[in-house]
Amino acid sequence: MTALVLSGIAASKGIGIGRARVIVAGSPEVPEYLLEGEQVASEIERYRLAVAFARTELADLAQRVRGQLATELREFIDAHLLMLEDDMLAEGPLEYIRSRSCNAEWALKQTRDALIAAFTAMDDEYLRSRVDDIDHVVERIHGALAQRKDRDHLGEERLDDAVVVADNLSPSELADLAERGVRGLITEGGGALSHCSILCRALGMPYIAGIRQASEMINEGMLLIVDADRGITLIDPDGERLTRYRDRQQEQQRRRQRLQSLCDLPAVTADGTAIRLWANGEAEKDLDLALGCGAVGIGLYRTEFLFMGRAEPPGEEEQYQCFSNAIAHLDGRPLTIRTLDVGADKQVPLGQDPNEPNPALGLRGIRLSLRFPELLKTQFRAVIRAQQLGPVRLLLPMLSRLDEVHAARELLNQCALDMGADASSIPLGGMIEVPAAALVVERFLPHLDFLSIGTNDLVQYTLAVDRTNQALGSMHDPLHPAVLQLIARVIAAADSAGKSVSLCGEMAGEARYTGLLLALGLRDFSMHPRVLLEVKEALRGADLSNLSGMRESLLQADSADQLEQLLPLS
């Protein structure tokens, strides 16, 4: 018998095998009724109490969970708490109640529908993915209005043999299921950038999102295989397939154990050349994981999280505390702080045009920081103070013109002079992620201390392919000859100038590209700490002397297929 196969989005890799537990709830019916004049004030108070209760419920959840779940869940709870503070949800429904004399549930629905319509219309996939968060928060307020607590779908029993099928889940609901041993997750909604996906990846739970009508095709108790490596679900597989997938599960477990054994081993190629493996990160858990995997330091520390979800940017003291905590965590290893990089897939209200027609090509990265110099000076002052506690490097994003480097360095020197400090003790680097910068990189090098190649945007801008557009996914190709030529050019120029150069895009964390990047001359990789050991495994098996001799042949390849013939990439 052939198993039915459903396809979706591979949101968190792995293989999960278990019996289906279907908890699709559907959208509850929202009552609508008119209020008498004297009832409006009490309805407004009822809504405010519901929002306050929802906040308390989230705070209680943060206190209940422990261990890794507490660390992973904290950022999602914080995001939802911020949404409960936002005027659109905290105050918006009150205007409906006042102006239309309607009940709180209906006012909340109208507000929700307007928000969802606005977010769904956005071009940016990351911002569209926030629709799920709006619904999670709205559902929590609806629950408070109805005086019911969090959805309790599956009682309190253990779920060690379960694959959960749901319409969608909030991070808090997922955390509860993870604590109870769920083997895998399938949802009808969601996507690779949703909070649910991020949390599943952090917990190592196989997850496939976006399987439309999954609850109609999957019945309670059906045996399921969640192949989240390929983005498919097999329903009632035969014995042969089941055996094959269980073998793959065991092999993946053995591989994870082998990778863990590499933590304390040096990052050296098979012929003895040392390679520096850095980690990207922003949260404390990223730093802990980086140290545990043997990273030499943080090659890219994002600062956007300090600015997101708030009306006013963080002050100097808040940023200083964040940087100093990270430095203390790293215990002498370098921290590379990237200055604020917003304006494309991440927006914060700083005074720029909120309706910029093409944000990926607009006021973003260093352009935005220089447009609002007080913003950059505040960040610089915090870094200057923090670098007294340990080694810090500064990294400027989205460089395209040499005068951007001069302007940033002038601001840095001015801040240091005002503080009686010496800016020369802080290495200043630049991100090469715009083709213009790669093509004239020799002009940047005398004015920078190090470089970092950001391949995510370099590929996007070189190929004119929006990396968030799913319809163009196969065209966002890091192996395109033009991209490889630019990467090789930047590496060679930095080597000639005696400056270090790392690669910090997703390409750095793909172990199948490790040999290729080594052949192009790369010696510094910076990646998410969760993939660092896979890259270490790949480079420890690489013969650098052989790879170096392949450089010119690889650069002459016209396609990924030709590259594969010269150097297997799987």
VENFEN-V404943 format. One record per residue. N is the residue number from 1. RES is the residue in one small letter. D_FIRST is the distance of its C-alpha to the first C-alpha in Angstrom with 2 decimals. Layout:
n=<N | N>
res=<RES | RES>
d_first=<D_FIRST | D_FIRST>
//
This chain:
n=<1 | 2 | 3 | 4 | 5 | 6 | 7 | 8 | 9 | 10 | 11 | 12 | 13 | 14 | 15 | 16 | 17 | 18 | 19 | 20 | 21 | 22 | 23 | 24 | 25 | 26 | 27 | 28 | 29 | 30 | 31 | 32 | 33 | 34 | 35 | 36 | 37 | 38 | 39 | 40 | 41 | 42 | 43 | 44 | 45 | 46 | 47 | 48 | 49 | 50 | 51 | 52 | 53 | 54 | 55 | 56 | 57 | 58 | 59 | 60 | 61 | 62 | 63 | 64 | 65 | 66 | 67 | 68 | 69 | 70 | 71 | 72 | 73 | 74 | 75 | 76 | 77 | 78 | 79 | 80 | 81 | 82 | 83 | 84 | 85 | 86 | 87 | 88 | 89 | 90 | 91 | 92 | 93 | 94 | 95 | 96 | 97 | 98 | 99 | 100 | 101 | 102 | 103 | 104 | 105 | 106 | 107 | 108 | 109 | 110 | 111 | 112 | 113 | 114 | 115 | 116 | 117 | 118 | 119 | 120 | 121 | 122 | 123 | 124 | 125 | 126 | 127 | 128 | 129 | 130 | 131 | 132 | 133 | 134 | 135 | 136 | 137 | 138 | 139 | 140 | 141 | 142 | 143 | 144 | 145 | 146 | 147 | 148 | 149 | 150 | 151 | 152 | 153 | 154 | 155 | 156 | 157 | 158 | 159 | 160 | 161 | 162 | 163 | 164 | 165 | 166 | 167 | 168 | 169 | 170 | 171 | 172 | 173 | 174 | 175 | 176 | 177 | 178 | 179 | 180 | 181 | 182 | 183 | 184 | 185 | 186 | 187 | 188 | 189 | 190 | 191 | 192 | 193 | 194 | 195 | 196 | 197 | 198 | 199 | 200 | 201 | 202 | 203 | 204 | 205 | 206 | 207 | 208 | 209 | 210 | 211 | 212 | 213 | 214 | 215 | 216 | 217 | 218 | 219 | 220 | 221 | 222 | 223 | 224 | 225 | 226 | 227 | 228 | 229 | 230 | 231 | 232 | 233 | 234 | 235 | 236 | 237 | 238 | 239 | 240 | 241 | 242 | 243 | 244 | 245 | 246 | 247 | 248 | 249 | 250 | 251 | 252 | 253 | 254 | 255 | 256 | 257 | 258 | 259 | 260 | 261 | 262 | 263 | 264 | 265 | 266 | 267 | 268 | 269 | 270 | 271 | 272 | 273 | 274 | 275 | 276 | 277 | 278 | 279 | 280 | 281 | 282 | 283 | 284 | 285 | 286 | 287 | 288 | 289 | 290 | 291 | 292 | 293 | 294 | 295 | 296 | 297 | 298 | 299 | 300 | 301 | 302 | 303 | 304 | 305 | 306 | 307 | 308 | 309 | 310 | 311 | 312 | 313 | 314 | 315 | 316 | 317 | 318 | 319 | 320 | 321 | 322 | 323 | 324 | 325 | 326 | 327 | 328 | 329 | 330 | 331 | 332 | 333 | 334 | 335 | 336 | 337 | 338 | 339 | 340 | 341 | 342 | 343 | 344 | 345 | 346 | 347 | 348 | 349 | 350 | 351 | 352 | 353 | 354 | 355 | 356 | 357 | 358 | 359 | 360 | 361 | 362 | 363 | 364 | 365 | 366 | 367 | 368 | 369 | 370 | 371 | 372 | 373 | 374 | 375 | 376 | 377 | 378 | 379 | 380 | 381 | 382 | 383 | 384 | 385 | 386 | 387 | 388 | 389 | 390 | 391 | 392 | 393 | 394 | 395 | 396 | 397 | 398 | 399 | 400 | 401 | 402 | 403 | 404 | 405 | 406 | 407 | 408 | 409 | 410 | 411 | 412 | 413 | 414 | 415 | 416 | 417 | 418 | 419 | 420 | 421 | 422 | 423 | 424 | 425 | 426 | 427 | 428 | 429 | 430 | 431 | 432 | 433 | 434 | 435 | 436 | 437 | 438 | 439 | 440 | 441 | 442 | 443 | 444 | 445 | 446 | 447 | 448 | 449 | 450 | 451 | 452 | 453 | 454 | 455 | 456 | 457 | 458 | 459 | 460 | 461 | 462 | 463 | 464 | 465 | 466 | 467 | 468 | 469 | 470 | 471 | 472 | 473 | 474 | 475 | 476 | 477 | 478 | 479 | 480 | 481 | 482 | 483 | 484 | 485 | 486 | 487 | 488 | 489 | 490 | 491 | 492 | 493 | 494 | 495 | 496 | 497 | 498 | 499 | 500 | 501 | 502 | 503 | 504 | 505 | 506 | 507 | 508 | 509 | 510 | 511 | 512 | 513 | 514 | 515 | 516 | 517 | 518 | 519 | 520 | 521 | 522 | 523 | 524 | 525 | 526 | 527 | 528 | 529 | 530 | 531 | 532 | 533 | 534 | 535 | 536 | 537 | 538 | 539 | 540 | 541 | 542 | 543 | 544 | 545 | 546 | 547 | 548 | 549 | 550 | 551 | 552 | 553 | 554 | 555 | 556 | 557 | 558 | 559 | 560 | 561 | 562 | 563 | 564 | 565 | 566 | 567 | 568 | 569 | 570>
res=<m | t | a | l | v | l | s | g | i | a | a | s | k | g | i | g | i | g | r | a | r | v | i | v | a | g | s | p | e | v | p | e | y | l | l | e | g | e | q | v | a | s | e | i | e | r | y | r | l | a | v | a | f | a | r | t | e | l | a | d | l | a | q | r | v | r | g | q | l | a | t | e | l | r | e | f | i | d | a | h | l | l | m | l | e | d | d | m | l | a | e | g | p | l | e | y | i | r | s | r | s | c | n | a | e | w | a | l | k | q | t | r | d | a | l | i | a | a | f | t | a | m | d | d | e | y | l | r | s | r | v | d | d | i | d | h | v | v | e | r | i | h | g | a | l | a | q | r | k | d | r | d | h | l | g | e | e | r | l | d | d | a | v | v | v | a | d | n | l | s | p | s | e | l | a | d | l | a | e | r | g | v | r | g | l | i | t | e | g | g | g | a | l | s | h | c | s | i | l | c | r | a | l | g | m | p | y | i | a | g | i | r | q | a | s | e | m | i | n | e | g | m | l | l | i | v | d | a | d | r | g | i | t | l | i | d | p | d | g | e | r | l | t | r | y | r | d | r | q | q | e | q | q | r | r | r | q | r | l | q | s | l | c | d | l | p | a | v | t | a | d | g | t | a | i | r | l | w | a | n | g | e | a | e | k | d | l | d | l | a | l | g | c | g | a | v | g | i | g | l | y | r | t | e | f | l | f | m | g | r | a | e | p | p | g | e | e | e | q | y | q | c | f | s | n | a | i | a | h | l | d | g | r | p | l | t | i | r | t | l | d | v | g | a | d | k | q | v | p | l | g | q | d | p | n | e | p | n | p | a | l | g | l | r | g | i | r | l | s | l | r | f | p | e | l | l | k | t | q | f | r | a | v | i | r | a | q | q | l | g | p | v | r | l | l | l | p | m | l | s | r | l | d | e | v | h | a | a | r | e | l | l | n | q | c | a | l | d | m | g | a | d | a | s | s | i | p | l | g | g | m | i | e | v | p | a | a | a | l | v | v | e | r | f | l | p | h | l | d | f | l | s | i | g | t | n | d | l | v | q | y | t | l | a | v | d | r | t | n | q | a | l | g | s | m | h | d | p | l | h | p | a | v | l | q | l | i | a | r | v | i | a | a | a | d | s | a | g | k | s | v | s | l | c | g | e | m | a | g | e | a | r | y | t | g | l | l | l | a | l | g | l | r | d | f | s | m | h | p | r | v | l | l | e | v | k | e | a | l | r | g | a | d | l | s | n | l | s | g | m | r | e | s | l | l | q | a | d | s | a | d | q | l | e | q | l | l | p | l | s>
d_first=<0.00 | 3.80 | 6.40 | 9.39 | 12.34 | 15.89 | 18.96 | 22.37 | 25.48 | 25.44 | 28.38 | 28.48 | 26.75 | 24.80 | 21.49 | 20.97 | 18.41 | 18.84 | 18.41 | 19.23 | 22.83 | 23.58 | 27.29 | 27.72 | 31.26 | 32.07 | 35.62 | 38.18 | 40.57 | 43.89 | 47.00 | 49.83 | 53.39 | 56.95 | 59.46 | 63.10 | 65.51 | 66.20 | 62.48 | 61.75 | 63.34 | 61.46 | 58.13 | 58.88 | 59.57 | 56.36 | 54.36 | 56.25 | 55.59 | 51.85 | 51.82 | 53.87 | 51.49 | 48.50 | 50.44 | 51.20 | 47.56 | 46.55 | 49.47 | 48.48 | 44.94 | 46.47 | 48.45 | 45.56 | 43.13 | 44.08 | 43.40 | 41.15 | 39.85 | 43.44 | 44.07 | 40.96 | 41.35 | 45.07 | 44.93 | 42.58 | 44.80 | 47.78 | 46.25 | 45.57 | 49.05 | 50.54 | 48.79 | 50.30 | 53.67 | 53.28 | 55.47 | 52.68 | 50.97 | 53.93 | 56.44 | 54.68 | 53.59 | 57.15 | 58.42 | 56.12 | 57.39 | 60.98 | 60.82 | 58.60 | 59.33 | 55.60 | 53.75 | 52.42 | 48.70 | 49.15 | 51.37 | 48.74 | 46.07 | 48.42 | 49.12 | 45.46 | 44.60 | 47.48 | 46.44 | 42.79 | 43.98 | 46.31 | 43.78 | 41.00 | 43.51 | 44.25 | 43.27 | 42.61 | 39.06 | 40.47 | 42.64 | 39.93 | 37.81 | 40.62 | 39.55 | 37.24 | 40.28 | 42.32 | 39.77 | 39.55 | 43.34 | 43.73 | 41.25 | 43.29 | 46.49 | 44.97 | 44.03 | 47.61 | 49.01 | 46.94 | 48.00 | 44.51 | 43.43 | 40.40 | 37.05 | 35.82 | 32.16 | 30.85 | 33.96 | 35.22 | 32.57 | 31.06 | 27.72 | 26.79 | 23.11 | 22.84 | 21.64 | 23.92 | 23.08 | 26.38 | 28.21 | 30.53 | 32.39 | 35.95 | 36.81 | 38.36 | 35.26 | 33.16 | 35.79 | 35.51 | 31.74 | 32.18 | 34.80 | 32.40 | 29.82 | 27.03 | 24.40 | 23.68 | 24.47 | 23.03 | 25.55 | 25.74 | 29.16 | 30.97 | 31.06 | 31.86 | 35.53 | 35.32 | 36.92 | 33.63 | 32.26 | 35.46 | 35.38 | 31.76 | 32.71 | 35.81 | 33.92 | 31.15 | 28.44 | 25.27 | 25.42 | 23.77 | 26.00 | 25.95 | 22.44 | 23.74 | 22.63 | 20.47 | 21.72 | 20.59 | 16.91 | 16.81 | 17.81 | 19.87 | 18.21 | 14.75 | 13.85 | 14.67 | 15.35 | 18.44 | 18.99 | 22.49 | 23.48 | 21.46 | 21.51 | 17.79 | 15.84 | 12.17 | 11.07 | 9.16 | 8.08 | 6.65 | 9.86 | 10.69 | 10.87 | 12.68 | 15.04 | 15.75 | 16.67 | 18.73 | 20.51 | 21.28 | 22.65 | 24.88 | 26.06 | 26.98 | 28.90 | 30.72 | 31.54 | 33.01 | 35.13 | 36.30 | 37.28 | 39.26 | 41.23 | 42.51 | 44.30 | 47.65 | 47.44 | 49.39 | 47.85 | 49.01 | 47.58 | 47.09 | 50.57 | 52.24 | 52.63 | 52.49 | 50.32 | 50.84 | 47.81 | 48.64 | 46.61 | 46.36 | 46.69 | 48.46 | 47.66 | 48.99 | 45.53 | 45.22 | 48.50 | 47.50 | 44.25 | 46.18 | 48.71 | 46.11 | 44.47 | 47.86 | 48.52 | 52.08 | 52.51 | 51.23 | 51.18 | 50.41 | 51.32 | 50.50 | 53.07 | 51.46 | 50.12 | 53.77 | 54.29 | 51.15 | 51.15 | 54.92 | 57.84 | 60.17 | 59.51 | 59.97 | 63.48 | 64.78 | 64.77 | 61.14 | 60.02 | 62.35 | 60.87 | 57.34 | 58.35 | 60.48 | 57.67 | 55.36 | 58.11 | 58.72 | 55.02 | 54.94 | 57.89 | 59.55 | 56.65 | 57.16 | 55.89 | 55.41 | 55.88 | 54.72 | 56.96 | 55.48 | 52.77 | 51.95 | 52.09 | 48.74 | 45.61 | 47.87 | 50.82 | 53.66 | 56.75 | 59.57 | 61.55 | 59.60 | 58.34 | 55.23 | 54.19 | 54.42 | 52.62 | 51.05 | 51.07 | 49.31 | 52.36 | 54.87 | 56.79 | 54.61 | 54.99 | 58.51 | 59.63 | 59.14 | 60.79 | 63.82 | 64.07 | 64.44 | 66.43 | 67.17 | 63.46 | 63.37 | 66.66 | 65.38 | 62.40 | 64.71 | 67.11 | 64.38 | 63.24 | 66.85 | 67.35 | 64.08 | 64.69 | 67.56 | 64.97 | 62.92 | 61.77 | 60.58 | 59.75 | 59.58 | 57.12 | 57.75 | 54.69 | 54.39 | 57.52 | 58.45 | 62.28 | 64.72 | 66.87 | 64.05 | 64.46 | 68.24 | 68.06 | 65.69 | 67.79 | 70.95 | 69.51 | 68.43 | 71.91 | 73.55 | 71.57 | 72.40 | 76.06 | 76.25 | 74.79 | 76.99 | 74.02 | 73.18 | 70.20 | 70.28 | 68.65 | 65.40 | 63.45 | 62.43 | 59.35 | 57.65 | 54.10 | 53.46 | 50.75 | 52.57 | 52.98 | 56.71 | 57.19 | 55.28 | 57.39 | 60.68 | 59.63 | 62.77 | 64.88 | 63.09 | 63.22 | 66.98 | 66.61 | 63.50 | 62.94 | 59.23 | 56.30 | 52.70 | 50.26 | 47.95 | 45.14 | 43.24 | 46.12 | 47.35 | 44.14 | 44.26 | 47.89 | 47.86 | 44.98 | 45.83 | 42.29 | 41.89 | 39.71 | 38.59 | 37.41 | 33.60 | 33.87 | 35.89 | 33.91 | 33.33 | 37.04 | 38.24 | 38.34 | 40.42 | 40.21 | 42.10 | 45.18 | 47.57 | 46.19 | 46.38 | 49.90 | 51.03 | 49.61 | 51.26 | 54.48 | 54.76 | 54.08 | 56.67 | 59.26 | 58.92 | 59.25 | 62.37 | 63.87 | 63.12 | 60.96 | 57.64 | 54.57 | 51.19 | 47.97 | 46.55 | 43.79 | 40.06 | 40.26 | 42.21 | 39.38 | 36.74 | 36.84 | 35.57 | 38.84 | 41.12 | 42.08 | 42.78 | 45.00 | 46.82 | 47.47 | 48.99 | 51.37 | 49.93 | 51.04 | 50.46 | 47.02 | 46.62 | 43.24 | 41.50 | 42.10 | 38.44 | 37.73 | 41.04 | 39.81 | 37.09 | 39.89 | 42.15 | 39.61 | 39.37 | 43.12 | 43.86 | 41.90 | 43.67 | 46.57 | 48.88 | 51.34 | 48.70 | 47.22 | 50.68 | 51.31 | 48.28 | 49.53 | 51.03 | 48.20 | 45.68 | 47.91 | 48.09 | 44.32 | 43.41 | 39.79 | 37.20 | 35.87 | 39.38 | 39.68 | 36.47 | 37.96 | 41.08 | 39.62 | 35.90 | 35.01 | 31.67>
//
